[in-house]
Amino acid sequence: MKTSLKLLLTALVPIAVACSVYDANLVDKGLAGVPIRPPASTSSDADDVEAVFAFRNISLDQSGDRWRRFGLDLDGMNTASVLDAAECVAAHGKPPLDGEKGIDNAFGRYVLPTVVGLVACLEDNIALHQGRGLGTVLIRLRNWNGSPNDAKVDMSAFFAVDGTSLDDVSDLEWGGLSGASLVLPGTVEEAPDPAWDGNDYFFVDPSTLITGDLDRPVVWQTDAYISSGRVVLPLDTGFTFVFLTGPGSFSISINGFLIADVSEDGQTLEKGLIAGRFPAGKLVSALEPLGICDETFQGSILGLLTDNLDLRSDPDVGSADDECTATGVAFSFQGVRARIADQVAPVELPIPDPCASPTKGPEPAFDRCCRSVELNSPEALPVDCTAEDLQSYSDLPNPIPVPIESGF
């Protein structure tokens, strides 16, 4: 487990960039870009506001024509027809068409529908585990001036092993099968789950820290900024986000941007988007943690991807005459203010490997008795689903994810 988590985090390295890595001309052209960095005068060495946000409501839904409205223009082109300019040579010489305002989201159009079809309760399972504080992603802003515009903000990311709504966490203990569950002192009773009210405590995974020091995170960027209330974090290297699903995880590497709107009171991230380039070579490593282990299924999905690649893995390497090696991808999230416990978790986040199981097969072993299926397609619920099975989702403080309508 330690090795796998470190591998996930090696791509998350510190980067310092003096200016915005995004071309401001994209906004002027009416493309789906990100806001430009505000003037340097908006930032000061005296800025001292700190804010921690816990991810919630992660949505992968790209159904219908939503893929057209959801994502970013990543190549500065609007490929509205097969005759328009493209960043690279697509399969069979026919580039996948962009969405509105040049949005690059071929992954959402061609691949995610198949994945979500195979794992019908994927979003619900992610919401269930995030809601309980298991593997919740935490984003920490530091050296912020507290205003809607700041040209330079430190930003770091962590995984939480567990979280709780308790206000006093000084004497909590660790238990459970893997020793990764918070329990009340002197008992085997689990601590209350997070309440998602802005006051929850989360215990950071030690593998996301250097020598166990909360002030020295592995994922530590100094080139984030806030423009008109919108946090912009360039993901210049391959970020890997991991979201637990129970018997597996959703794991995806992104070279692009994390963007989110901070509410006026600074308590929530109201609209968050992670969008970027997803290299074709990383697809199998994203499918297996989901429990899609069968090589035939993997090959079918890989074929869908390679037939619809529309980008280069690195926009700064190669030319328009090179073959495409990546695809545009996007998914949404929200965030709620949270607190990081002073004590670091004594164990790392257990990340299951469903394809290492002797019972591995083409069917991912996810909980298929979920609320979204019950509400949207009740006839698709497995016959053995009970009211008790569905209650865990009804009790969840994080509602069923509602995807945002469009990108930025």
C-alpha positions as a printed Julia matrix, in Angstrom:
408×3 Matrix{Float64}:
   0.0     0.0     0.0
   2.78    2.4     0.87
   4.44    1.9    -2.48
   1.23    2.37   -4.46
   0.34    5.59   -2.69
   3.82    6.97   -3.21
   3.58    6.15   -6.88
   0.32    8.05   -7.02
   1.97   11.05   -5.44
   5.25   11.17   -7.32
   3.5    13.08  -10.08
   2.31   15.66   -7.59
   5.47   17.73   -7.31
   5.96   21.34   -6.26
   6.06   23.88   -9.08
   6.62   27.61   -8.9
   5.53   29.68  -11.89
   5.85   33.44  -12.0
   3.03   34.02  -14.47
  -0.16   32.35  -15.62
   0.43   29.27  -17.73
  -2.84   29.85  -19.56
  -3.03   31.95  -22.71
  -5.22   34.97  -21.96
  -6.01   35.26  -25.66
  -8.23   32.18  -25.34
 -10.66   34.17  -23.25
 -10.61   37.0   -25.78
 -11.44   34.54  -28.57
 -14.56   33.42  -26.75
 -13.13   29.99  -25.99
 -13.8    28.08  -22.77
 -10.77   29.31  -20.9
  -9.82   30.16  -17.34
  -9.51   33.69  -15.97
  -6.13   35.35  -16.25
  -3.98   35.91  -13.18
  -4.74   39.26  -11.49
  -2.0    41.91  -11.18
   0.94   41.09   -8.94
  -0.02   44.08   -6.78
  -2.99   42.06   -5.43
  -0.59   39.77   -3.56
   1.64   40.57   -0.6
   4.07   38.74    1.68
   1.79   39.83    4.52
  -1.15   37.76    3.23
  -2.01   35.31    6.01
  -5.5    33.89    5.43
  -5.72   30.1     5.5
  -8.66   27.99    4.37
  -9.14   24.23    4.1
 -11.84   22.69    1.91
 -12.97   19.06    1.81
 -14.16   17.7    -1.53
 -17.75   16.53   -1.89
 -20.31   15.85   -4.63
 -17.82   14.53   -7.17
 -19.71   14.04  -10.44
 -18.58   12.16  -13.53
 -21.9    12.45  -15.37
 -21.39   13.37  -19.02
 -24.74   12.06  -20.27
 -26.63   13.44  -23.24
 -24.84   16.43  -24.73
 -23.47   17.61  -21.4
 -19.93   16.82  -22.55
 -20.31   19.71  -25.02
 -20.85   22.26  -22.24
 -18.55   20.8   -19.63
 -14.78   21.24  -19.6
 -12.13   23.61  -20.95
 -10.6    24.47  -24.26
  -7.14   23.02  -23.8
  -5.52   23.56  -27.2
  -6.63   27.07  -28.14
  -8.63   25.77  -31.11
 -12.29   25.23  -31.85
 -12.43   22.07  -33.94
 -16.08   22.37  -34.94
 -15.7    20.23  -38.08
 -13.25   17.62  -39.37
 -11.87   20.31  -41.71
 -10.92   22.67  -38.88
  -7.43   22.88  -37.41
  -6.54   20.38  -34.7
  -3.61   20.05  -32.3
  -2.55   16.65  -33.65
  -3.45   13.91  -36.11
  -6.4    11.88  -34.86
  -7.17    8.26  -35.72
  -8.2     7.81  -39.36
  -7.48   11.52  -39.87
 -10.83   12.5   -38.36
 -10.47   14.56  -35.18
 -13.25   14.3   -32.56
 -15.26   17.5   -32.64
 -15.0    19.97  -29.8
 -17.87   21.01  -27.61
 -19.12   24.56  -27.13
 -16.45   27.26  -27.16
 -13.78   24.75  -28.13
 -14.25   22.48  -25.1
 -12.01   19.42  -25.28
 -13.86   16.57  -23.62
 -13.67   13.51  -25.86
 -13.22   11.32  -22.77
 -16.57   12.51  -21.44
 -18.22   11.86  -24.78
 -16.8     8.47  -25.71
 -15.35    6.75  -22.64
 -17.17    7.83  -19.48
 -20.62    6.68  -20.67
 -19.24    3.16  -21.06
 -17.51    3.24  -17.67
 -20.57    4.65  -15.88
 -22.71    2.04  -17.66
 -20.52   -0.75  -16.29
 -20.48    0.76  -12.79
 -24.0     2.17  -12.46
 -23.56    3.34   -8.86
 -20.07    4.78   -9.26
 -20.91    8.34   -8.17
 -23.02    7.1    -5.26
 -20.22    4.88   -3.98
 -17.74    7.75   -4.19
 -20.2    10.06   -2.39
 -20.76    7.47    0.33
 -17.07    7.12    1.14
 -16.26   10.82    0.79
 -19.23   11.6     3.04
 -17.87    9.32    5.73
 -14.47   11.0     5.54
 -12.71    7.97    4.03
 -10.12    9.15    1.53
 -11.66   12.6     1.32
  -9.51   14.98   -0.72
  -8.49   18.14    1.15
  -7.31   21.36   -0.45
  -5.52   23.91    1.72
  -5.05   27.55    0.7
  -2.4    29.58    2.47
  -0.92   33.07    2.16
  -4.25   34.29    0.77
  -5.28   37.9     1.2
  -8.89   36.8     1.78
 -10.2    38.81   -1.15
 -11.62   37.7    -4.54
  -8.34   38.61   -6.25
  -4.9    37.37   -5.24
  -2.09   36.85   -7.75
  -0.22   34.27   -5.67
  -1.64   31.71   -3.24
   0.04   28.63   -1.81
  -2.07   25.54   -2.35
  -1.55   22.0    -1.11
  -3.56   18.8    -1.35
  -3.92   15.83    0.98
  -5.83   12.58    1.32
  -7.66   12.07    4.6
  -7.66    8.63    6.17
 -10.79    9.44    8.18
 -12.8    12.39    9.46
 -15.33   13.2    12.16
 -17.77   15.87   13.33
 -16.43   15.77   16.9
 -15.07   19.09   18.12
 -12.5    17.52   20.44
 -10.38   14.94   18.62
  -7.38   14.94   20.95
  -8.08   11.54   22.53
  -9.57    9.6    19.62
  -8.05    6.21   18.88
  -7.67    4.09   15.76
  -9.23    0.72   15.11
 -11.13   -1.31   12.55
  -9.82   -4.14   10.39
  -7.02   -2.08    8.89
  -6.53    0.25   11.84
  -7.71    3.12    9.65
 -10.99    3.99   11.41
 -11.41    6.62   14.11
 -12.91    5.12   17.27
 -14.02    6.6    20.58
 -11.5     6.31   23.44
 -11.37    2.89   25.08
 -14.05    1.42   22.81
 -14.49   -0.18   19.4
 -17.29    2.26   18.54
 -16.53    4.36   15.49
 -16.41    8.13   15.9
 -19.29   10.08   14.31
 -18.98   10.69   10.58
 -18.34   14.23    9.31
 -21.35   16.53    9.41
 -20.19   18.7     6.47
 -21.06   21.87    8.36
 -17.64   23.52    8.08
 -16.38   22.26   11.45
 -15.31   18.7    10.7
 -11.83   17.44   11.49
  -9.94   15.28    9.01
  -6.81   13.25    9.75
  -4.22   13.48    7.01
  -2.63   10.42    5.41
   1.07   10.38    6.37
   2.09    9.41    2.83
   0.93   12.84    1.63
   3.5    14.52    3.9
   7.27   14.79    3.9
   8.61   13.24    7.12
   5.12   13.42    8.61
   5.15   17.22    8.8
   1.82   18.95    8.07
   3.77   22.03    7.01
   5.66   20.02    4.38
   3.07   18.42    2.11
   4.14   16.37   -0.87
   1.59   18.18   -3.02
   2.53   21.84   -2.62
   2.04   24.42   -5.33
   2.98   28.08   -5.06
   1.56   29.25   -8.38
  -2.17   29.11   -7.62
  -4.15   32.33   -7.85
  -7.65   33.69   -7.3
  -9.34   35.84   -9.93
 -12.8    37.34   -9.31
 -13.44   34.75   -6.62
 -12.31   31.86   -8.8
  -9.41   29.7    -7.57
  -7.16   28.59  -10.43
  -4.57   25.91   -9.88
  -2.5    24.96  -12.95
  -1.8    21.24  -12.94
   1.38   21.33  -14.95
   2.35   17.77  -14.13
   0.25   14.63  -14.07
  -1.93   14.99  -11.0
  -3.52   11.73   -9.86
  -6.81   12.03   -7.99
  -7.98    8.96   -6.09
 -11.56    8.56   -4.84
 -12.51    5.45   -2.87
 -15.52    3.44   -4.03
 -15.49    0.61   -1.51
 -13.95   -2.4    -3.23
 -11.95   -0.14   -5.53
 -11.26    3.46   -6.45
 -11.63    5.97   -9.23
  -8.11    7.07  -10.09
  -7.29    9.51  -12.86
  -4.27   11.6   -13.79
  -4.79   15.14  -15.04
  -2.51   17.63  -16.75
  -4.6    20.78  -16.81
  -6.4    22.89  -14.23
  -8.32   22.74  -10.98
 -10.79   25.62  -10.85
 -13.38   26.47   -8.2
 -15.57   29.39   -7.19
 -15.23   30.46   -3.56
 -18.54   31.57   -2.03
 -18.89   35.15   -0.83
 -18.61   34.04    2.8
 -15.58   31.88    2.02
 -17.21   28.77    3.45
 -17.76   26.67    0.34
 -16.48   25.93   -3.11
 -19.7    26.34   -5.05
 -18.54   25.24   -8.46
 -15.45   23.15   -8.97
 -14.0    21.7   -12.14
 -10.96   19.53  -12.78
 -10.16   19.43  -16.47
  -7.12   18.55  -18.51
  -5.27   16.09  -20.69
  -5.5    12.39  -19.97
  -2.73   10.3   -21.61
  -3.95    7.19  -23.43
  -1.27    5.08  -21.76
  -2.81    5.63  -18.34
  -6.26    4.22  -19.17
  -5.71    0.65  -17.99
  -4.29    1.95  -14.7
  -7.55    3.88  -14.27
  -9.84    0.96  -15.18
  -8.34   -1.72  -12.95
  -8.86    0.17   -9.66
 -12.54    0.38  -10.64
 -12.68   -3.4   -10.86
 -12.76   -3.56  -14.66
 -10.2    -6.34  -14.8
 -11.22   -8.37  -17.83
  -8.76   -7.78  -20.66
 -11.51   -7.97  -23.29
 -13.47   -5.19  -21.59
 -10.29   -3.19  -21.12
  -9.45   -3.62  -24.79
 -12.89   -2.44  -25.89
 -12.68    0.72  -23.78
  -9.09    1.32  -24.84
 -10.25    1.06  -28.46
 -12.91    3.7   -27.83
 -10.26    5.97  -26.37
  -7.56    5.52  -29.0
 -10.07    6.02  -31.83
 -11.03    9.38  -30.33
  -7.8    10.95  -29.07
  -7.75   14.67  -29.78
  -4.74   16.13  -27.92
  -1.03   15.67  -27.29
  -0.04   14.54  -23.82
   2.27   17.55  -23.53
   1.13   20.64  -25.44
   4.71   21.94  -25.51
   6.14   18.83  -27.16
   5.49   17.88  -30.78
   3.53   19.48  -33.6
   0.24   19.29  -35.46
   1.77   16.57  -37.66
   2.21   14.2   -34.71
  -0.35   11.58  -33.74
  -2.67   12.4   -30.84
  -1.69   10.71  -27.58
  -4.21   12.11  -25.08
  -7.82   13.11  -24.65
  -9.62   15.94  -22.88
 -11.38   15.0   -19.64
 -13.39   16.91  -17.04
 -15.33   16.22  -13.84
 -16.93   18.46  -11.24
 -16.84   18.74   -7.48
 -17.83   21.04   -4.63
 -16.06   21.81   -1.38
 -16.92   22.64    2.22
 -14.71   24.33    4.81
 -13.04   21.86    7.12
 -10.28   21.56    9.7
  -7.12   19.47    9.63
  -6.34   17.63   12.85
  -3.0    18.41   14.47
  -2.28   14.69   14.75
  -1.4    12.89   11.55
  -3.11    9.53   11.0
  -0.87    6.65   12.15
  -1.68    4.56    9.06
  -2.0     5.21    5.36
  -5.29    5.22    3.52
  -6.09    1.62    2.51
  -6.66    1.61   -1.27
  -8.2    -1.67   -2.45
  -6.93   -3.46   -5.55
  -9.96   -5.35   -6.91
  -8.01   -6.82   -9.82
  -5.57   -8.48   -7.41
  -8.42  -10.55   -5.95
  -8.66  -14.22   -6.95
 -12.33  -13.59   -7.73
 -11.59  -10.84  -10.24
 -13.8   -10.8   -13.3
 -15.48   -8.53  -15.84
 -18.16   -7.36  -13.42
 -16.95   -4.71  -10.94
 -18.02   -5.65   -7.41
 -19.59   -2.32   -6.47
 -22.69   -1.69   -4.4
 -25.45   -1.48   -7.0
 -28.24   -0.75   -4.5
 -27.97    3.04   -4.69
 -30.27    6.04   -4.59
 -29.52    7.41   -8.06
 -30.64    4.15   -9.68
 -33.68    4.01   -7.41
 -34.72    7.53   -8.4
 -33.77    7.52  -12.08
 -34.29    3.9   -13.16
 -36.08    1.97  -10.41
 -36.61   -0.96  -12.76
 -32.81   -1.35  -12.95
 -32.41   -1.93   -9.2
 -31.24   -5.47   -8.42
 -34.11   -7.55   -7.07
 -32.27   -8.24   -3.81
 -31.91   -4.53   -2.9
 -33.66   -3.75    0.37
 -34.83   -0.53    1.99
 -31.97   -0.93    4.45
 -29.47   -1.08    1.58
 -30.72    2.24    0.27
 -30.92    3.9     3.67
 -27.16    4.42    3.88
 -27.42    6.76    0.9
 -30.52    8.5     2.29
 -28.68    9.22    5.54
 -25.63   10.6     3.74
 -24.97   14.29    4.5
 -23.59   14.57    0.97
 -26.52   14.38   -1.42
 -26.47   12.47   -4.69
 -24.1    14.51   -6.88
 -25.81   17.07   -9.06
 -23.47   17.91  -11.96
 -22.84   21.51  -12.85
 -24.33   22.55  -16.18
 -21.22   23.82  -17.89
 -17.52   24.43  -17.62
 -15.81   27.75  -17.14
